[in-house]
Amino acid sequence: METMEVEERLIPLTLRDVTYACRILTPRRRYGTEPLVLIGGALQDMYSWPRLERRLTAHTTLMLMDLPGTGNADDPAASAGIDVLVEAALHAIDHLGADRVNILGASYGTPIAYRLAQSHPDRVARLLLAGAAPPARAAADRGGPPGPRTGGDDRLPTCRRSRPPRLRTQRRRPPRQRRHPARGRPGPGRRPAHGARVDAGLPERRAPLRDLP
């Protein structure tokens, strides 16, 4: 299998006194499609996609980033909303030197990618959301990150999983002991029933014959 030669650049970034970074993987062989920007989840960083890197860099330039609050990046302010993360993502995309990009949002990155495409449609050629939940769109439309229910009109719908029906296993009853129809004793190879006489079915003992006078 031919190994694709890729040039890797690690770019440190700063926005609103918050430090974060991005990685740009550029294949030696140029293609016509727009670069792909991957925005991962909250528990992922820009090194969490090695298998996707090998496959995607065979077709286009790939950008991965540690947005504020993820990976080794600084935490954003407590009052920062999703628009701050969108601004940080656009600041990183500017280093690609491309007018339009393809965006892949995964898990927690789906509302960020959706909000970016919604607010800057001229910068997004294609949008793909992976692992998106119904609250993602509601959070992006509201302009804030998804979070737990807090009451009032800002409550986010939750996804409830219905438990699958449990399969009931039927207990097998022990086999009944079959008795001989005529003598009433257990069949061959079976133990006698509890309390049954072991000599059941044997011929009765007769008194010895006496000599006639």
N, C-alpha and C positions, 0 to 999 in steps of 0.2 A: 504493500500500500504506500502510495507516495505521500511524503510528509510535506505539509504546506508551510512555507517559510513566512513567518509573521514578525513584524516589527512592533515592539511593545513600548509604550510611553506611559510613565506615571507622572501625573500632573497634580501638584498641590494647589488647592483653591482656598480662597477666603471670601466670605460674604457676611457682612454685618458682624464682624469680629468673631465669626465662627469658622473654624478650619475644617476642611474636608478634602477629599481627593477623588480622582477618577483615573481609570486605565483606558487607553486607546490601543486596540490591537488592529494593525493595518497589514493586510496580506501584501506580499511583494507583487502579486499579480492583480492588477486593477480590474474591477467589474463596473458595470453600468448602473447597478442599483444603489439606492441611497444607503448611507451608514445606518446601522441598527444600534439603538440605545436601549440597554436592558436596565430596568429599574426593579430591583429585587425587593424581597420582603424585609420585615423588621429584624429577623434573626439571621439574615444573610448579609454577606459583604461582597466586595467586588472580586473575591477569589473563590466564590462558592459555586462557580459554574464551569468547571474544567471540561466536562463532556460537551456542553453547548459551545464552548469556545472553539473546540476542535472542529465542530461541524459548521458553525456559523462563519468562522473566519475563512472557510473554503469558498465563501460566496460574496462576502462584503466586509467592510470595516465594522468592528464591534467596539462599543463603549460600555464600560461598567463603572459604577460609581458608588462611593460611600457617602450618601447624603447625610446631612446633619442628623445625629441621633442614631446612626447605624454604623457598624464596623468600627474603625478607629477614629471616626470623625467626632468632633465636639458635639455636645448636646445643644439643641436650640433653646431659646428662651421658653419658659413655661407658657407664655401667652402666644407663642408662634403657632399659626395655623398651617393648613395645607398649602396655602399660597406661597409661604416662605420656602417650602420644599420645592414647589414648582419653579420659583425664581432661582433656587440653587441649581436645579437640573438644567434650566436654560443657560445659566452662567457656564456650566460645564459643556453644554452642547456647542456653545460659541467657539470652543477650542477645536472643534472638528473642521471648521472652515466650510461647512456645507449649509446651503440655504434651507434644505428640508431633510428630515431624517425619518426613519421608521422607528417606532417605539414599541417595546414589549414590556408591559407591566405585569409583575407576578406577585400574587398574594397581597401584602400590604402596599406594594407598589402600584396596584391597579388604580386606586383613587388618585394617586399622584399623576400617573400617565393619562388618565381620563381628563383630569382637570387641565393638564398641560395642553392636550389636544383641543379641549373646549375653549380655552382662553387664547390659544395661539394656533389656530387652524392653518395659518400660512406657513408654519414651521414643521408641520407633521404631514408626511406623505401617506403613511399607513399606521394604523393603531391595532395592537393585538393585546388582549387582556387574558391572562392565564390565572386560574384559581380565584376569580372574582366572585364575591358574595353580593347579595342584594344591597347591603348597607353601603357598598363602595360608591355606587352612583348617587345615592342620597347624600352621602358625605361630601362628594365633590360638588354637587349642586348647591349645597348649603355653604360651601367655602370653608369647611373645617375638617379635621381628620376624623376618621371613624373612632368611636369610643363606646363605653358602656352606656346603658340607659340612665338618664339623669332625671327623667320626668318632664312634664310639660310637652310643648309641641316639638321639641328637638329630639324626641326619642327616636332611636333608630330601630327599624324592624330587626328581629333576630330570626335566625334559621333554626328551626327545631327538627331534629331527626326523629322520625318515628321508629320505635324499636321493632325489629322484625319479629314475627310470631315465633314463639319457642316451639320446637318440635318435641312432642311428648313421646318418650320411649316406652313402649309396652313391655312390662315385665313378663318374662316367660315363666309360666308355671312349671313346677317340676313334673316330669312324666308320671302318670299314675301307674301303679304296679298292676300288671295284668296277671290274673289268676287262672289257673287251669279250670276250664268250665266244669269238669266232672269232679275233680278231687279238691278244688278250692285251694290249691297251693300256688305259690309264685311260679311263674314260668322259668325256663332255663336261663341262667345267667343273671337272675335278679335276687335281691335279698328278700327275705320274708318280711311281711308287714309287722309293725310294732305290736307286740302282744300275741302274735300268731304262734301256734305250736310248731316246733321244728319238725315233729314227726307226723304232721298232718298229711293224710293221704296214704300212710303206710298200712299194710294189711294188719288186721287185729291179730293179737296172739291167741292161739287156741290152746286149750288145756291138753296135756299129753294123753295119748290114748292108753287106757289101762288094758291089761291082759284080761280077756274074757275067761270065766271059769270053765 
